[in-house]
Amino acid sequence: MTPAAISFDCANTLVETHWDYAVHGMNCARTIGLSPTDDWEAAYRRRFLRSLPEFRWANLGGDPKRVTAFWRAFTADWVEEVGLPTAVTEALLSASDEVLYGPQATEFRVYEDVMPTLEALRERGVRLAVLSNWDQSLERVLEARGLRAFLEVVVASLVIGVEKPSPAIFETLLTALDLPPGAVWHVGDNPLDDVQGARGAGLRGLLIDRDHRDPSDWVLTDLRQLLDRIQ
Ligand SMILES: [Mg+2]
């Protein structure tokens, strides 16, 4: 059976990701020539956890200006807390952009089976989407990694305020694609969020587990195996 559309999770499905906000913050500090201490990192982490409600609010609705304002205020407060000069705030914000989206960006790496799979699926007329528990930066990350052009629909949980495995996020995807659940497959690396979540909303859910030895009817060990499934 050929689905009309296939949706993919992003982190550790399309893009290898070891994301941690505080580690990223310290990487940015190093990029501008600072030497972050453990105390700086701990302060960043504590402050970010405390700011999660504001961060979530800033992401809702997809207005990038609100997210930028959040990070500017957050970074300025952290800079003050650890006793750095105020000018460091803007330098850190620019460094963050460069670290995440610049030509030397290393924090997100596209798996080697992704491009050939997306190209082949597109050739076969399968519509493609990404559905991810991610913040508003999802579109930009996909763009910077050369994936956005393949995708008709991109759904980021923090933008709509609902996370996988809730059926509501899968329903947002189906509405955007204007397809019934039976016409859409979802592939991801998390058995609960991706596989059970998709199934709970009536989609076919497939697990990608690149460390697994053998594929099965619902486990892929390489994304290219999707191409054999849709004959
Ligand atoms: Mg994932």
Residues whose N, C-alpha, C, O or C-beta is under 5 A from the ligand:
A	BS01	MG	D9 C10 A11 N12 T13 D189
